[in-house]
């Protein structure tokens, strides 16, 4: 018997869905560039408020970033989130926002009207994921969904979960988060994978091109189905570039 997940009642209310994208690197930038299409589709599907997006990253554009990420030489030295959000707003006419700082445990300590409904984590370290995990699972926080996207040289995954907090109570139907399914992903004692190289050649050797875009597109397609039909029968997937296979993560409370 196939198990399905349904959107919480009232999630698609009379306001935009608030989205916080954490990380403006290879995956974060790919997600952000796809979100306007999801925003437009939602309006066509009868949700006239669409999305309200904020991107957060304290990092600046380097020369190496211009090889694998959507930045140019004129962007070097500028904040990544600010560059990308300005570009989106100018092209699409949106009023999305950027926060040129790194995510921390107090980031979500804001008024109810500013709490993200969906947090998309595009970070590449266990330490950064642990901070997100600790923030979204605080008892008084109310983020409904945490979508984690991560990858290594030739493979990656995306997993949508409902962090245990004031919005998501203990229940068999609650989607488990990436940290609940795979605790090692937030285990800082296990050490970190090598950070991206300052050399463009080494960076491409450590991570193949298009991994980020493949994961981002697949994750956005999953969100589109959830927002359009109100239900899902999977809440993530694993992709392997060497074999070309994408394996869905079924819902299994």
Buried (B, 14 or more C-beta within 10 A) or exposed (E): EEEEBEBBEEBBEEEBBBBBBBBBBBBBBBBBBBBBEBBEBBEEEEBEBBBBBBBBBBBBBBEBBBBBBBBEEEBBEBBBBBBBBBBBBEEBEBEBBBBBEBBBEEBBEEEEEEBBBBBBBBBBBBEBBBBBBBBBBBEEBBBBBBBBBBBBBEBBBBBBBBBBBEBBEEEEEBBBBBBBBBEEBBEEEEEEEEEBBEEBEEBBEBBBEEBBBBBBBBBBEBBBBBBBEBEBEBBBBBBBBEEEEEEBBEBEE
